[in-house]
Amino acid sequence: MVGNQRDNQQSLLDLSTIALGIWCDKIIGYQFPQAIGLIYFGADGIRINQKCPISKDLSQLEKASSNLPKCGGTTPMYDAIEMAIQSIISFHKDNEEQLSTECRSLIVCFSDGEDNNSVKASFETIKSRLKNEKIVFDT
């Protein structure tokens, strides 16, 4: 691909957005019992935004993922992962009685870059929190 650096970043963002759409379609197609949320990070003007709280209503995820703002030049990935961990913990506490003992937690991260702007979390703290909370992380 030929272009300036900003063009290349936009192309990576486009690919990440397409990957998110494909992933959502597959998850919805399987129709397994699940709850999904969406945290968007690195947008111009808003560093981290919980676009869709964790919910069993997958139509909320479809709506949230179809209206994503343009990204800026920062990637506060570790802070966004920390927000996802907190959301999962809260969801488990609020839905403890309805969750199966086989329920597993997963964070899937789609990004066009590596962390360059987190202020609250670091790689080491995220790694430790994921392990302690038994949350699987995938990219």
Helices and strands as residue ranges (DSSP letters): H 5-30, E 36-43, E 46-55, H 58-65, H 77-94, E 105-108, H 123-133, E 135-138
